Amino acid sequence: MFKKFVELEEAVYEGGSLPAKTKELIAVAVTHVTQCDACMEYHTTKAKRAGATDEEIVEALFVAMELRAGAALGHHAASARAMENHRRQQEKESAAAPGTRARAAGERFA
């Protein structure tokens, strides 16, 4: 299976519509999102060999960072739902115990 993987890798990075440098810059960005240290080093080296500048590599990294941060921000909806559900549950509990607030307020002034 490893041999087939290497064949896939070779086919992906062959010349095509995208130049090798562009493919390697994409790979550098993706490896930072997937957090594979060995892959980061491998594709950064290949990008340099394909003519990528340090500035291009860093720019590709910033694209990766923005996408990663955007994904985290996009997942905030789950936390927002949980906070809203908690707020609603608290409101229900308060409504289910009539006079609780009035009693508590009265106790403060007693």
N, C-alpha and C positions, 0 to 999 in steps of 0.2 A: 504494500500500500504506500510505503514511503516513496518508492520509485515513481509511482503514479502521481504523488503529490509534487515531487520535483519536476515531473513532466508538465504538470499544470502550471507551476511557477514559471518555468521556462517559456511556456506558451503565452502566459499573461504578460510577461515583460518583453516579449519579442516586439519588433517594430510593428507599428500599426497606425491608426489614426492619431494616437497620442505619442509624442516623442518619449524616449526612455526617461529623460530628466523629469518630465511631468508625471509620469507613472511613479517614479521613485519619490517625488515630493508628496504625491497622494499617499504613498505607502508610509512615508515618515509621519504624516499627520495621523493616519489611521492607527499606526502602531502605538502612538502616544495615547490615543483614545482606548485602545485595547490593553494598554499597559504591559506590553511585552518588551522587557529590557533588551533581550538578545535581538529581537526584531528591530527595535529602534536603532541599535548600533549598526546592524547589518544594512538596513535601508538608508541610513544616513551616509554610511560609507559608499553605498552604491549610488546615491544621489550626487555625492561629491565627485565620484568617478564619471558620472554622466554629465558633469559640468555645472551642477547647482552651486550657487554661492552660499556663503553662510547666511546672508540676509534672506535669501529665498527659503532656506531651510527654517529659519526662525519665523518667517512669515507664515509658512505652512503650519508650524507649531501653534501660532496664535489662532489660526483658523480652527485647529483641533481644540484648543482651549475654549474658544467661543462656543463651539458646538457642544462641548461637554458641559459647559456652564449653562447653556440654553436648555439642554436636556434636564438638568437639575431644576432649573426654574420652571420648566414645563410640568414637571412632576409635583410642583407645589399644589396643584389642584387637589391631590389626594389629602394633603395636610389641611388645606382650606376646608374640604368637606368634613374632615374629622373635627375640626374646630367648630364648624357650624352645627354639626350633629350634637356636639357636647353642649353648646350654648342652648340649643333647642331642648335638650334633655333637662338641663338646669331650669329652664323656663317652665317645662311641664311639671317638674317636681315642686317648684314654687307655687304654681297654680293649684296643684293637688292638695296643698296644705294651706287652706285659706286662713287668714289671720296671722300667719307666721310672721310676716313682715310687720304688721301692726303691733303684735305682741313684742317683737324684738325692739321696735322703736319705743314702745311704752316702757320697756324694761330699762332702756338707756336713760330715760328721764325720771325714773322712780328713785 
